[in-house]
Amino acid sequence: MPENTQLLVSQILNRLRMRQVALLLSFADHGTLRRAAAELGMSQPAATKMIQELESALGQRLFERDGRGQKMTQAGEKVLGFFQGMRGSLESMVRELDELQLGSSGRVSVGCIMAPLPTLLNQAIIALNKTYPLITIHVTLDTSDRLVEMLKDGSIDIAVGRVAPEHRADFIFQPLENETLSVVVGVDHPLSTKKHVPFDSLLEYSWILQPSGSPMREVLEQEFRAIHAPLPRGLVETASILTTMRLIADTTMIAVIPLSIADIYARHNLLCILPCHIKHKMGAFGSIIRKDRPLPEAARYFLSSLHNTV
């Protein structure tokens, strides 16, 4: 770090107060300085003075007038993002201290997309459990965009998924594998016996897709655009594999899930993988961690195990 940057950081640390951090976070939650001040038990003039002192320490305007109220400037939004990261780090610290007080060896929180669940994630969890038998392992299944948000606010230590190029500056991304998608239906579906199923022949059915904004959803939207077709009516949006499995078993709905997951269910005759080609591909998924938040020892071991299973 350049010497002038180190000096500036030291000056900010000397002038920064946790009440200022709490005030900015409260403003983001409530939308007005009056409500934020009330939550922290201070007057609005005291809150305004505290914001001015923070602006002076940072050398940037954080708020600007917006009608009768105030809104954050671009600099304010940036500072808020870092303060939210600080809150996430503190939450992680409190969780670990609580676990230690209860006599365990801490906690590792992992968020994951569907594809790595039966292979990479499972093997890394087994390796972690053998080395740290007392540790609590918390696993959350969600879409990549949601996992990145959870990583930002400190809800999870490690995400296994994808991160958009515009967000990679804040994270360390290490690729693991590519993901193959499969079109699936229930075993009694009218298309389940077909030898070849063109993608456009699926348009007459209702679909189950991941929520808007997720990488898998974007790939499917590209597929529909390529044949100049709108998204099907009667769309069900869910990231839950259990909900998806129940729906395709009870209806003629079409779903798209990772082939690694579909193969397991197909072997038990719980679904049918249609011979339908998806032209658009997904980029590699991988591990994602924050650059500005050091991992606890057990989380580092999990991350190493995850990549050693590839």
N, C-alpha and C positions, 0 to 999 in steps of 0.2 A: 504494500500500500504506500503511495507517495507520501512524503513527509507532511505536505500541506493538507492532504486529506486526513491524515492521522490527527493533526492539530485541530481541524474543524470538527471531527468526530468527538474528540476529547472535550471541546468547548460545548458541544450540544449535550453530551452526557452530563456535564457539570451543571447545565441550566435546565435540563429536562426533568419534569416532575411526573410521577405516576398519576397524579390527579389530572394533569393535562391529557395524558393518554386516555384515562377513563372518560374524560369529558368529550373528547373527540369520538370515541367509540359510542358513547351514549347519544351524541348528536346523530350519528349514523342510524342508530336504532329508532330514535323518536322523531327526527326530522326538524326539530326546532331547538334553539339554544335554551329557551325558557324551560321546556320539558326536560332537556338534558340536565340543566342546572338543578331542577327540582328533584330529579332522581338521585343526584349526588348530594342533596341537602345544602345547596348554596344559593345565593341570590343571583339574579341574572347579571347585575353589574359586576359581581365577583367573577362570574364565568367569562364575561366579556374581557375583563382585565387579564384573566388567565390565558385566553386565546391570544390576546395581543402580546403577552410575554412569550408565548410559544412561537408566534410569528417572528418576533424579534430574534429569538434564539436560532431559528431556521433561516432567517433572511428572506422569507417568502410570505406573500399574502395567502392565507388558507381559506378565507371566506370573502364573499362579496354580497352586496345588497341584492335582494330579489323580491321586489315589491315591498311589503311590510316586513318580510323576514330576511333570512340569509341563506345562501347556498355555498357549497364548497367550490373553490376554484380547482383547476386541473392539478395544481400543486397540493391542494388539500386532499384531493382524492388519492394522490400518490402516497402522501403521509399516512392517510387512513389505512391504506393497504398494508403498509409496514406495521402499523399499530395493531391491526387485526392479526398479523403474523405473530407479533409479540404476545397477544392474548392466547393464541393457539399454543405457543411454546410454554406459556405459564400453565395452561390447562394440562398439557402433557406432563409437565413437572409435577403438578398436584396429583395426577393419576398415579404416577410412578411412586411418589412418596406415600400415598395411601396404600398402595400394594405392598410396599416395604414394611409399613407399620402393621399390616395384617400378617406379615411373616412369609410372604411369597417373594419371588425374585423379580417383580415388576410385570410389565404388560407390553405387548407388541400389537399395534392396531394396523391391519392391512386391508386395503380396498382392492377389489379385483373385478375385472370383466369376466364374462362367462367362459371364454375359450380356455384359459389356463387352469381352470378349477380342477379337472380330473387328473391332470398330469403334473405340470410344473408346480402349481401352488400346493397340491397335496403332498408332493415329495418334500418341498421346503418346510412345510408345517411339521411333517414327521421328523425331519432332521433337527428342527428347532426344539421340538418336544423331547427328543432324546438327550440333547445337550443341556437344555434348561427345563428339566421336568416340572419345576414349580411355577413356571411363568404362565401368565394368562395370555392367550392368543385370541384376539378379536378379529373376525373376518366380516367384511361388508361387501355384498355383491351389488354392483351398480354399473351405470354406463360411464365411459371415460370422462365425459365432460363433468358429470357430477362428482366423480372421484377427484378430479383436479381441484374442484371447489372445496372438497373436504380436506384435501392436502393443504390448501391455502389457509383454512381456518383452524388447522391443527387437530381435526377430528381423527385423522389417521396419520401414521408414521410413513407408510410406504403405499404407493398405488401401483397396480399392475394393469396397464392399459395403454392409452395413447394420449399424447399431449399435442395440441395444435402448435404449428411453428411459431405463431405470434406470441405464445406463452412460454416458449422454451427458455427464454432468458432467465426466468425465475427458478428453473428446475434443472436437475440432472436426469437425463433420459438415457437408459441403456437398453438397446433392443434385445428382445428375446427370440421371438418367432413370428412368422407370418401366419395369418389366420384365414382358413378356407371356409367359405359360407356354404350352407346347404338349404335347399327349399324343402320343407317338411309338411306332411299332412297326417291325419289319423289313418290307421291301418284299413279302415273301411271307406276311405274317401273314393269318389268316382275316378280319380286320376291315379290311384295307387297301383293299378295293374298296367299302366301305360309304359311302353318301351322308350318313348321319347316325349317330352313335354316342352313345347316352345313357351318361352316366357310370356308372350302375349296371350296364350290360352288361359293364363291364370287370372286374367282381369275380371272375369265374371264372378269370382268368389270374393268374399270378405277377407281382409288380411289382418295379421297381428304383426306390428312393427315396434321396434324400440322407440322411445320418446324422441321427439324432434330435437336436433342438436347433437345427437350421439353419432359417432363415426359410422356405425353400422347403418343407421337410418339414412345418413347422407349418401352412402353407397347405393342403397335401394332407390332413393329418390333420383340418383343419376341414371339408374337402370330404367325407371319409368320415363324419364325425360328422353332417353335414347330412342324409345319407341313412340314418342310424342303422345304419351298417355298420362292423364292425371292420376294422383293417388286414388286407390279404390275407395268407394263409399263403405260405410260401416266399419271404419278402421278402429282397431283396438290398439292402444299404445301401452306397452308394459316392458319392463326390463326383467320381469320375474319369469324364470324358466318353468316354475311350477304352474303359474297361471297359464302360460303358453301351452304346456302339455295338457292341462285339463280342457282348455278350449278346443284344441285340435282333436282331442278324443271325442268330444261331445258335439262337434259341428263340422262343417265342411270348410272351415277357415284355412287359410294358407299362412305359414310362418317361415321366417328365415332365422336360423340359429347356427352357431359354429359347428363345423363338421365333427370336431372332437367331442362335443356334447351329443350331437345327433347319433353318432355311431353307437354310443353306449345304450341309448334308448332303443335304437333299431335292433340291436342284438337281442334285446328282451321283447321284441315284437310290440313295442309301445308306440311306435310311429313308423311312418314310411318316408324314406328319403327319395324325393322325386328326381328322375333323370332330367334335370333342368339346369342349363348352364347360365351362370351369372357372369356377365362380361367384365363388369367393373370389380376391381380388387381393393382390398383394404391394405393399408400400410402395416408394417410390423408393429406389434405391441411390445411393451417392455416395462422395466421398472422405472418409477418416477419418484424422486425425492426432492425436497426443497434444498436449494443451495445455501440458504441462510439459517438452517436449523440442523445442528449435529444430531446424528442418530445415537440412541443408547446402544450399549454393547450387544444386547440380544437382538435388536433390530438390524444391526450391522451383520450379525451372524446369519440372520434370516435372508438378508439381501444377497450375501455371498452364496448361501445354499441354493437360492433361487436360480442364480446364474450358473452354478456348477452342475445343475441337473440338465442343462441344455445339451 
